[in-house]
Amino acid sequence: MQENKITISHQLMWILIVISFSISLVSFYLNMQEINFPKFITYFNFGFFFVLWLILLVEMISHKIYNQTFWVMSMFILPPFTVLFYMIQRQRLKRLASKFTTPKKSELS
């Protein structure tokens, strides 16, 4: 059976993440200034970021990346920072994973 991997373009993920973080920053700034900001936008943004987080988590698990365990664990420890740093390092991590793969026991025999 053929394995289907869903991939999302790097540019599209960056656009979605920038939108999510900019809405979060505007919401945070307006709340600090005690200006009324619609709560549904904040809740929508939280849900939107959670969907992006899930997409990246599934990508980390399904694709071969360098230090995969570290990246998956850090998604649970520091989610907002990990999303940004992973997107910056995404191509490099995939390239390193293909470069440093260890052969399976069946391939050695």
C-alpha positions, 0 to 999 in steps of 0.5 A, a space after each residue: 500500500 502506498 504511504 500518503 504524507 500530507 505536506 504543507 508548504 513552508 511559506 503557508 505555515 509561515 504566513 499562518 504563524 505570523 498571523 497567529 502571533 500578530 493577533 496574539 501581540 495585538 490582543 496582549 497589547 490592548 489588554 495591557 492598555 485596558 482597551 476593550 478587545 473582543 474576547 471571541 477573537 482571542 479565543 479564535 486565535 487560541 484555537 487557530 494556534 492550537 490547530 497550527 501546533 497540531 499540524 506541526 506536531 504531526 509533521 514532526 512525528 511523521 517525517 524524519 527530522 534530526 533530534 526528533 525526540 527533542 523537538 516533540 518533547 519541546 512542543 509540550 514544554 514550550 509550545 510558542 517558542 518551539 513553533 517559531 524555532 522549528 519553522 526556522 530550522 525545519 529544512 535544516 532538520 530534514 536535511 540533517 536527518 537524511 544525512 545522519 540516518 543509521 542503517 537498519 539491521 536488515 540493511 547491514 546483513 
